[in-house]
Amino acid sequence: MSGPTPRYSIIIPTFNRRNTIVGILDSLVRLQSPPGGFEVILIDDGSPQPLDEVVAPYRDRLSLTLFRQENAGPAAARNRGAAIARGQFLAFTDDDCQPRADWLCAFDRVFAGQPDVLLGGIIINALAENVYSATSQLIVDLVYHQFNPTPRSEEHTSELQSPCNLVCRLLLEKK
């Protein structure tokens, strides 16, 4: 973790999902870099097989840190990622997500005027033919609509966000 301090730290917890890691890393390679850039912190939450060989092809294309810990769950993995993050803003996503190319730039436009807000985005199910994924998406859509009844936009203040598409400013001092 050397080099200039990035503006964003993208934190991804994972456990035993070697096949999905490639998808998110491919999407992060295509990510438009906001001013100040970003780093990627992948927290392996005690997977049976280490992820070193899976992430190796991305090390020359991303500022990538792979950290392995004993299995403690996704919340602990996110906290570990936040503890080692160097960015001014923390961006949380999951290992099965594939952020749009303008993901961080969209957040960056809002942070330019409101740096101390918590931002989140919508989640779109990429497995619509899978009954479990489709059902999960319907539930998420219903709950989001209940708590966020106005149309979503970059200026919209939301009452509910998902931890797999969330960005906040790092306000805690590191010890």
N, C-alpha and C positions, 0 to 999 in steps of 0.2 A: 504494500500500500504506500507507494511513494509517488512523487510527482505533485503537481498543483492540486490544491483542495478543490474538489468538484462542488458545483452548486447543488446537485441532487445525488442522493444515495438511494438506489433502488434495492429494496430488501425483499428477498424471495425465500420463504421457508419451504423445505421439501423433505419428504420421507418416502423412500422406496418408489420413486416415480421417474426412473431413468429415461423412459420413453418420452415423457412430457417436457423434460428439461430442454431438449433440443428445440422444441417449438417456441418456448418463451425466449431462449437465447437467440434464435433466428429472428424473432420479432424485435428484440432489443438491438441487434446489429442494424436493422433497418430504421431504428428510431431517429427522428430528427433531434439533433442535440441542441438544447437551449443554451443561451449564453452561460458560460461557466462550466458546461459539460456535466457529465454524470459518471458515477461508478456503479457497478453491480455487485451486490453482496448476496451470495447464495449460501444459505445455511442448511447444511445436510444434518437433519435431525436424527442421526443414528441409523441411517439406511443400512441394510445387511451388506450391500456392496458399495464401496466408496465410489464417488462420482468423478474422480480425477480424470479418467480417460474420456468421460463424456464431455467435460468442459474444456479439455485441452485444446481442441480446434478453435475455441473462441477467445483464448487468452491473448492472441495477437490482434483481435478485432474489438475487444471490449476491455475496459479497465475492470477486471473481474477478480473478486476475492471469493474463494471457496473456503468455508469454515465448517468443520465437522464437530458435532457435539453428541453426547449421549442423548438418546431419545427422551425428550421432555415435552413434546407437543408443539403445535404451530405458534402458540402465543409466546412460549419461551424462546423459540427460534427467532421470532420477530424481535423480541427484546434483545437477544444476543446480537442480531444484525444492527439494531439501533445503537447498541453500546460500542460497536466497532466502526460505525459509519463516520465518514469525514465530511459529508455534505451539510450544507445549510438547511436543506429540506430533505425529509425522509419520504420516499415513495414506496408504499407497500403494495405488492401484488402477489399472486399465487403462481405455483409452478405450472398450472394448466391454463393460465391466461396468456393472451397474445395481444398486448396493448397496440393501439393504432399508432402509426408513425408519428402523429402530432401529439401524442399523449402528454409528454412533459411540457411541450411548448404551450399547450392549451392551459395547463395549470400555471405555467410561468407568467402568462398574460394576466391572470387574476392576481397572482402574488405580487406583481409589480405595483398594484394599487392597494392591496390588502395582505401584507406579508404575514399577519398573525392569525389567519383563518385556517380551519381544517377543511380540506377540499376532497371531494370524491367524485367518481364518475359512474356512469351506468355500466352494467355488465350485460353482454349479449351472449346467449348460449350458442356455441358453435356446433352443438350436437343435437339439433332439433329433431332428428329421427329417433333419438334415444328416449324412450318413454320416461326414464328416471330424470334425465337432464331436462327434458321438456317440462315435466312436472315441477322440478326445482325452479326453473325459470318463471313459470306461472306464479308460484308462491312468492318469489322475489318481486316480480312485477306488481302483484297485489299489495304486498306490504309497502313497497316504495310508493305506490299510488296513494295508499292510506296516509302515510306520513309526509309525503311530498306531492300534494295535489296539484301544484302549478307546473306548467311545462318546464322541463329541465333546460337550463342554459348556463353559460359560463358565469352569468351574474346572479343566478338563482341561489338562494340560501336554503340548504336542505336540512331536514331534521334527522334523517337517517342515512347512514352510509355503510357500505360493506368494507370489511377489513382487507379485501383482496383488490381494492381499487381506491386507495386512500393516500393523500399526500398532506404532510404537515411540516411546519417549521420546527427545527430542532431548537428548543428553548432551554433545555437542561444543560448545565455545565458538566463536562466530563471530569471524572476524578482521575 
